[in-house]
Amino acid sequence: MELQYEQKVVVKTGFRSGYPGEGPRGLAMALLLLKRHCDCIDEFDVSSSFLERLDSSCLLQSDFLTLERLSPVRPARYHDYIYDRLDLDDEDHLDGLLEQAQDLFGARVTRGFRSDRLLNSLFPSEIPFSILDERIVDLAFKFKTDPDAAILSGYKRLEGIIRERVGGTDKTGSKLIGDAFLKGPGTLHWEGLHDTEQRGRVQIFVGAFMSFRNRRAHNEVELTDKEELREFLLVNELFLQERAAKMLASSEVNT
């Protein structure tokens, strides 16, 4: 596999095909990931001596030159190692993912959709700390054990910050947002944005509170790990947008 800056990655032999087990399943997963994330996959027939040097970590520069001169196998055969194995080894898991997808979309899903759902399930749901607003980092650490409490605390904390910035009010939720943004001097706005963009950002706040915060505040919600993470990142985006907002001065109001 060739990465950026001509870096090359070579995986030793060890995958097997032709019988059930973790070997062919791992090969199928690896090929499926490469198929989705790589620009191009070419398949070559190489000699047994090439593979021996590979397994001994003794590949030569001449081996790579030989690969460059070879013609790719056409038609490609690596697809056979993917779908046959996935259909056998991951049938139960795929069925569960298909049921979720059909409940969500109400329609029959394709093999491509099946593959994407399966691949997505391989990646852990982790918080990207590099993009977090530091005011909710403590909630991020609590998220793993109690995502509902972390997310709800995030909404409440954000409300408190906005309420304090606009001088204190007893309003909450979308009503607070409606009074805190773009209502004249002493309210919040984003510098350098067109009026329609300003209103659009306010609607992000209003929509988040009406669609997600209110549901969580008044009901017990059962969500997947990925759904919980997406909402936590939505809360993070609201914090970032609040921080970017400035107080509207009297001189900035159009007359």
C-alpha positions as CSV (number, residue, x, y, z in Angstrom):
1,M,0.0,0.0,0.0
2,E,1.5,3.4,-1.0
3,L,0.8,6.3,1.3
4,Q,1.6,10.0,0.9
5,Y,5.1,11.0,0.2
6,E,5.9,7.7,-1.5
7,Q,5.7,5.8,1.8
8,K,5.0,2.1,1.3
9,V,3.3,-0.3,3.7
10,V,3.6,-4.1,3.1
11,V,1.6,-6.7,5.1
12,K,3.1,-10.1,5.5
13,T,1.2,-13.2,4.5
14,G,-1.1,-14.8,7.0
15,F,-4.6,-14.2,5.8
16,R,-6.2,-17.3,4.3
17,S,-9.1,-17.8,2.0
18,G,-11.3,-20.8,1.1
19,Y,-12.5,-21.9,4.5
20,P,-14.5,-20.2,7.4
21,G,-12.7,-18.5,10.2
22,E,-11.1,-15.3,11.4
23,G,-8.4,-15.4,8.7
24,P,-10.6,-15.0,5.7
25,R,-12.9,-12.7,7.7
26,G,-10.0,-10.4,8.5
27,L,-8.9,-10.5,4.9
28,A,-12.5,-9.5,3.8
29,M,-12.6,-6.7,6.2
30,A,-9.2,-5.4,5.2
31,L,-10.1,-5.5,1.5
32,L,-13.4,-3.8,2.1
33,L,-11.8,-1.0,4.1
34,L,-9.2,-0.5,1.3
35,K,-11.9,-0.6,-1.3
36,R,-13.7,2.2,0.4
37,H,-10.8,4.4,1.4
38,C,-8.2,4.0,-1.4
39,D,-8.2,5.7,-4.7
40,C,-7.2,2.5,-6.6
41,I,-6.6,-1.1,-5.8
42,D,-4.5,-3.2,-8.2
43,E,-4.0,-6.9,-7.9
44,F,-0.7,-8.6,-9.0
45,D,0.5,-12.2,-9.3
46,V,4.0,-12.5,-7.6
47,S,6.5,-15.3,-7.2
48,S,6.9,-17.5,-4.2
49,S,10.4,-16.1,-3.7
50,F,8.9,-12.6,-3.5
51,L,6.6,-13.8,-0.7
52,E,9.4,-15.5,1.2
53,R,11.4,-12.2,1.2
54,L,8.3,-10.4,2.3
55,D,7.7,-12.7,5.3
56,S,11.4,-12.4,6.2
57,S,11.2,-8.6,6.1
58,C,13.9,-8.7,3.4
59,L,12.1,-7.1,0.4
60,L,14.5,-5.4,-2.0
61,Q,14.2,-2.2,-3.9
62,S,14.3,-4.3,-7.1
63,D,11.1,-6.1,-5.8
64,F,9.2,-2.8,-5.8
65,L,10.6,-2.0,-9.3
66,T,9.3,-5.4,-10.5
67,L,5.9,-4.7,-9.1
68,E,5.8,-1.4,-11.0
69,R,6.5,-3.2,-14.2
70,L,3.9,-5.9,-13.7
71,S,0.5,-5.6,-15.3
72,P,-2.5,-5.7,-12.9
73,V,-4.8,-8.7,-13.0
74,R,-7.9,-8.0,-15.0
75,P,-10.6,-8.6,-14.2
76,A,-9.7,-8.1,-10.5
77,R,-10.4,-11.1,-8.3
78,Y,-10.2,-9.6,-4.8
79,H,-13.9,-8.9,-4.7
80,D,-14.4,-12.7,-4.3
81,Y,-12.6,-12.6,-1.0
82,I,-14.9,-10.0,0.3
83,Y,-18.5,-10.7,-0.2
84,D,-18.4,-14.5,0.0
85,R,-16.8,-14.4,3.4
86,L,-18.9,-11.5,4.8
87,D,-22.1,-13.3,3.8
88,L,-21.0,-16.4,5.7
89,D,-19.1,-15.0,8.7
90,D,-21.1,-11.8,9.5
91,E,-24.6,-12.8,8.5
92,D,-26.1,-12.3,12.0
93,H,-24.3,-9.0,12.5
94,L,-25.4,-7.8,9.1
95,D,-29.0,-8.8,9.7
96,G,-29.0,-6.7,12.8
97,L,-27.6,-3.7,11.0
98,L,-30.1,-4.3,8.1
99,E,-33.0,-4.3,10.6
100,Q,-31.9,-0.9,12.0
101,A,-31.5,0.5,8.5
102,Q,-34.9,-0.7,7.3
103,D,-36.5,0.7,10.4
104,L,-34.8,4.0,9.7
105,F,-35.3,4.3,6.0
106,G,-38.3,2.0,5.5
107,A,-36.9,0.5,2.4
108,R,-34.7,-2.4,1.2
109,V,-31.1,-1.6,1.5
110,T,-28.4,-2.5,-1.0
111,R,-25.2,-4.5,-0.5
112,G,-23.2,-1.3,-0.6
113,F,-25.2,0.0,2.3
114,R,-24.7,-3.2,4.2
115,S,-20.9,-3.0,3.6
116,D,-20.8,0.6,4.8
117,R,-22.8,-0.2,8.0
118,L,-20.5,-3.1,8.7
119,L,-17.4,-1.1,8.2
120,N,-18.7,1.8,10.3
121,S,-19.3,-0.6,13.2
122,L,-15.6,-1.5,13.2
123,F,-14.6,2.1,14.2
124,P,-14.9,3.0,17.9
125,S,-17.1,5.9,18.9
126,E,-14.4,8.2,20.4
127,I,-14.5,11.9,21.3
128,P,-12.2,14.1,19.2
129,F,-10.7,16.1,22.0
130,S,-8.7,18.3,19.6
131,I,-11.9,20.1,18.6
132,L,-13.6,20.3,22.0
133,D,-14.5,23.6,23.6
134,E,-12.5,23.5,26.9
135,R,-15.6,24.4,28.9
136,I,-17.0,20.9,28.3
137,V,-13.8,18.8,28.6
138,D,-14.9,17.6,32.0
139,L,-18.2,16.4,30.6
140,A,-16.3,14.6,27.9
141,F,-14.6,12.5,30.5
142,K,-18.0,11.7,32.1
143,F,-19.5,10.8,28.7
144,K,-18.2,7.3,28.6
145,T,-19.9,6.3,31.8
146,D,-23.1,8.4,31.6
147,P,-23.6,10.1,28.2
148,D,-27.1,11.2,29.1
149,A,-25.9,13.2,32.1
150,A,-23.0,14.6,30.2
151,I,-25.1,15.8,27.3
152,L,-27.9,17.2,29.5
153,S,-25.3,19.0,31.7
154,G,-23.9,20.5,28.5
155,Y,-27.2,22.0,27.5
156,K,-27.8,23.4,31.0
157,R,-24.3,24.8,31.2
158,L,-24.7,26.5,27.8
159,E,-28.0,28.0,28.9
160,G,-26.3,29.4,32.0
161,I,-23.5,31.0,30.0
162,I,-25.9,32.6,27.5
163,R,-28.2,33.8,30.3
164,E,-25.3,35.4,32.1
165,R,-24.0,37.1,28.9
166,V,-27.3,38.8,28.1
167,G,-27.8,40.1,31.6
168,G,-29.9,37.4,33.3
169,T,-33.3,36.1,32.5
170,D,-35.6,33.3,33.8
171,K,-36.2,32.0,30.3
172,T,-34.9,28.6,29.2
173,G,-34.4,26.5,26.1
174,S,-35.5,27.9,22.7
175,K,-37.2,30.9,24.4
176,L,-33.9,31.9,25.9
177,I,-32.2,31.5,22.5
178,G,-34.9,33.6,20.8
179,D,-34.2,36.5,23.2
180,A,-30.5,36.2,23.4
181,F,-29.6,36.5,19.7
182,L,-30.2,39.3,17.1
183,K,-32.7,41.2,19.2
184,G,-30.8,44.6,19.3
185,P,-28.2,46.1,21.6
186,G,-27.2,43.8,24.5
187,T,-27.8,40.6,22.6
188,L,-25.5,38.3,20.7
189,H,-24.5,38.2,17.0
190,W,-21.7,37.1,14.8
191,E,-19.5,39.7,13.2
192,G,-19.0,39.8,9.5
193,L,-22.0,37.5,8.6
194,H,-24.9,38.4,6.3
195,D,-28.3,38.7,8.0
196,T,-29.5,35.4,6.5
197,E,-26.4,33.6,7.8
198,Q,-26.9,35.2,11.2
199,R,-30.5,33.9,11.4
200,G,-29.3,30.5,10.1
201,R,-26.9,30.1,13.0
202,V,-29.6,31.1,15.5
203,Q,-31.8,28.4,14.0
204,I,-29.1,25.8,14.7
205,F,-29.4,26.7,18.4
206,V,-33.2,26.7,18.3
207,G,-33.4,23.5,16.3
208,A,-30.9,21.7,18.7
209,F,-32.9,22.7,21.8
210,M,-36.3,21.9,20.3
211,S,-35.3,18.6,18.7
212,F,-32.7,17.2,21.1
213,R,-32.5,19.1,24.4
214,N,-36.2,19.1,25.1
215,R,-36.6,15.4,24.3
216,R,-33.7,14.5,26.6
217,A,-34.9,16.8,29.4
218,H,-38.4,15.4,29.5
219,N,-38.0,11.7,28.5
220,E,-35.7,8.8,28.9
221,V,-34.0,8.3,25.6
222,E,-32.4,5.1,24.3
223,L,-29.7,5.8,21.7
224,T,-26.7,3.9,20.3
225,D,-23.2,4.9,21.3
226,K,-22.7,6.7,18.0
227,E,-26.0,8.6,18.3
228,E,-25.0,9.8,21.8
229,L,-21.6,10.9,20.5
230,R,-23.2,12.8,17.6
231,E,-25.4,14.7,20.0
232,F,-22.5,15.5,22.3
233,L,-20.6,16.9,19.3
234,L,-23.6,18.9,18.5
235,V,-23.5,20.4,22.0
236,N,-19.8,21.1,21.5
237,E,-20.6,23.0,18.2
238,L,-23.2,25.1,20.1
239,F,-20.5,26.0,22.6
240,L,-18.1,27.0,19.9
241,Q,-20.7,29.1,18.1
242,E,-21.6,30.8,21.4
243,R,-18.0,31.7,22.0
244,A,-17.7,33.2,18.5
245,A,-20.7,35.4,19.1
246,K,-20.2,39.0,20.2
247,M,-22.4,41.4,22.1
248,L,-24.2,43.8,19.8
249,A,-23.5,47.4,20.6
250,S,-25.9,50.3,19.9
251,S,-23.6,51.7,17.2
252,E,-23.9,48.5,15.2
253,V,-27.7,48.5,15.0
254,N,-29.0,49.4,11.6
255,T,-31.4,52.4,11.8
